[in-house]
Amino acid sequence: MSTMAGSIEGKSRRLRPAMVSLRLQVLDFVHDYIARWRHSPSLGEIAAAVGVRRQYAHQIVGNLTASGLLIKIPGPRGLRLPQQRDEAVQLLRSLGWSVDDRAHEATNRRLMEGPAIDYAPTLAGRRGNSSNGDYERGGIRRISGGWQG
């Protein structure tokens, strides 16, 4: 009978870091999931894969995001790998786009939320009584809250 010290069926019995660290298990699962399916796993899928509650998976993902090992964007499947961002920046540069190095800190959120006012009328040169709110400008007369032509 031949025995191999420290192995079972030819595999090492030594513990790998991912076997003892839930953080590394989650990170490995997210990497493998994105490589296979081309989108992020949900928190429920992460929790089921590593055998923890969804809330604890959420906490682990938050820690991985804070340490820069994952990128979180809004949405239910909003995890991205930093490598994906780096590859996108490299692709844009190869296509001739000018990408600022600060783009790594950019966001995909809308730049402006809601309507923006880009014109603020001035009341300089108005005619009328300012105490009651009546004045005239450009041939249109405002009388206490309303406009008349």
TAJOTA-V555942 format. One line per field, one symbol per residue. ss: DSSP state (H for helix, E for strand, - for the rest). psi: psi as a letter, one per 20 degrees, with the letter a starting at -180 (. if undefined). burial: # if it has 16 or more other ideal C-beta (glycine too) atoms within 10 Angstrom, else .. A space follows every 10 residues. Layout:
ss: ???
psi: ???
burial: ???
This chain:
ss: ------EE-- EE----HHHH -HHHHHHHHH HHHHHHH--- --HHHHHHHH ---HHHHHHH HHHHHH---- EE------EE -HHHHHHHHH HHHH------ HHHHH----- ---------- ------E--- ----EEE--E EEE--EEE-
psi: opqopjqpki qpjqpqhhhi ohghgggggg ggghhgijrq qrhghgghhi lrqhhhhggg hgghghijiq pprqrhlkpq qhhgghhggg gghhjjqopq hihhjrrjqq hporqqojpo qqjpjqpaoi hjjprqpkip ppomirpq.
burial: .......... .......... .######### ..##.....# ###.###.## .#...##..# #..#....## #......### #.......#. .......... .......... .......... .......... ....#.#... .#.......
